[in-house]
Amino acid sequence: MTYTTIQNSIKIGTSTGVTLPAKEFKRMGLKVGDPVKITFEPAVTKQITLAEEYADFKQQYGETLKNLADR
């Protein structure tokens, strides 16, 4: 049986984890301690272009850089 869901990763102590929905865990007949095979991939990937990075940098530091140049 295969179950697909999108879950957010969460901080657990110094580790990162993903929770399994309790109703699906129960529906599959699983109990705590049962082995589970996990396959994962990012649900959303965002590739930032150099132009986007520059625009973000300029928005954050543009006024400061202008003030330095005008000295």
C-alpha positions as a LaTeX table, in Angstrom:
\begin{tabular}{lrrr}
\hline
Residue & $x$ (\AA) & $y$ (\AA) & $z$ (\AA) \\
\hline
Met1 & 0.00 & 0.00 & 0.00 \\
Thr2 & 1.35 & 3.44 & $-0.90$ \\
Tyr3 & 0.43 & 6.70 & 0.79 \\
Thr4 & 1.45 & 10.10 & $-0.58$ \\
Thr5 & 1.23 & 13.33 & 1.38 \\
Ile6 & 3.05 & 16.64 & 1.59 \\
Gln7 & 4.28 & 17.40 & 5.10 \\
Asn8 & 6.45 & 20.23 & 6.37 \\
Ser9 & 9.73 & 19.32 & 8.00 \\
Ile10 & 9.96 & 20.27 & 11.67 \\
Lys11 & 12.75 & 20.78 & 14.18 \\
Ile12 & 13.04 & 17.97 & 16.75 \\
Gly13 & 15.85 & 18.77 & 19.17 \\
Thr14 & 18.96 & 19.09 & 17.02 \\
Ser15 & 17.42 & 16.99 & 14.24 \\
Thr16 & 14.82 & 17.58 & 11.56 \\
Gly17 & 11.80 & 15.33 & 11.14 \\
Val18 & 8.56 & 14.79 & 9.30 \\
Thr19 & 5.40 & 13.59 & 11.04 \\
Leu20 & 3.06 & 10.93 & 9.72 \\
Pro21 & $-0.67$ & 11.69 & 9.93 \\
Ala22 & $-2.16$ & 9.53 & 12.73 \\
Lys23 & $-5.30$ & 8.59 & 10.77 \\
Glu24 & $-3.21$ & 7.26 & 7.85 \\
Phe25 & $-0.84$ & 5.47 & 10.20 \\
Lys26 & $-3.83$ & 3.73 & 11.80 \\
Arg27 & $-5.56$ & 3.09 & 8.44 \\
Met28 & $-2.47$ & 1.21 & 7.26 \\
Gly29 & $-2.55$ & $-0.96$ & 10.37 \\
Leu30 & 0.78 & 0.32 & 11.64 \\
Lys31 & 1.78 & 0.74 & 15.24 \\
Val32 & 4.66 & 2.53 & 16.93 \\
Gly33 & 7.87 & 0.61 & 16.36 \\
Asp34 & 6.81 & $-0.95$ & 13.04 \\
Pro35 & 9.37 & $-0.54$ & 10.25 \\
Val36 & 8.28 & 1.85 & 7.48 \\
Lys37 & 9.99 & 2.40 & 4.13 \\
Ile38 & 10.27 & 6.11 & 3.35 \\
Thr39 & 11.01 & 7.64 & $-0.06$ \\
Phe40 & 11.10 & 11.42 & $-0.26$ \\
Glu41 & 11.73 & 14.37 & $-2.54$ \\
Pro42 & 11.17 & 18.12 & $-2.19$ \\
Ala43 & 7.56 & 19.01 & $-2.94$ \\
Val44 & 8.51 & 22.48 & $-4.17$ \\
Thr45 & 11.86 & 23.59 & $-5.48$ \\
Lys46 & 12.66 & 27.21 & $-6.12$ \\
Gln47 & 15.68 & 28.10 & $-8.16$ \\
Ile48 & 16.83 & 31.64 & $-7.50$ \\
Thr49 & 18.43 & 33.40 & $-10.44$ \\
Leu50 & 21.32 & 35.81 & $-10.15$ \\
Ala51 & 18.95 & 38.64 & $-11.14$ \\
Glu52 & 16.61 & 37.73 & $-8.25$ \\
Glu53 & 19.52 & 37.56 & $-5.81$ \\
Tyr54 & 20.72 & 40.98 & $-7.01$ \\
Ala55 & 17.22 & 42.46 & $-6.68$ \\
Asp56 & 16.96 & 41.15 & $-3.11$ \\
Phe57 & 20.43 & 42.50 & $-2.28$ \\
Lys58 & 19.63 & 45.88 & $-3.83$ \\
Gln59 & 16.35 & 46.11 & $-1.93$ \\
Gln60 & 18.06 & 45.31 & 1.35 \\
Tyr61 & 21.28 & 47.34 & 0.96 \\
Gly62 & 20.62 & 49.77 & $-1.92$ \\
Glu63 & 20.11 & 52.87 & 0.22 \\
Thr64 & 23.19 & 52.11 & 2.32 \\
Leu65 & 25.36 & 51.63 & $-0.77$ \\
Lys66 & 24.02 & 54.86 & $-2.29$ \\
Asn67 & 24.83 & 56.78 & 0.91 \\
Leu68 & 28.38 & 55.36 & 0.90 \\
Ala69 & 28.87 & 56.31 & $-2.75$ \\
Asp70 & 27.65 & 59.88 & $-2.10$ \\
Arg71 & 30.23 & 60.51 & 0.66 \\
\hline
\end{tabular}
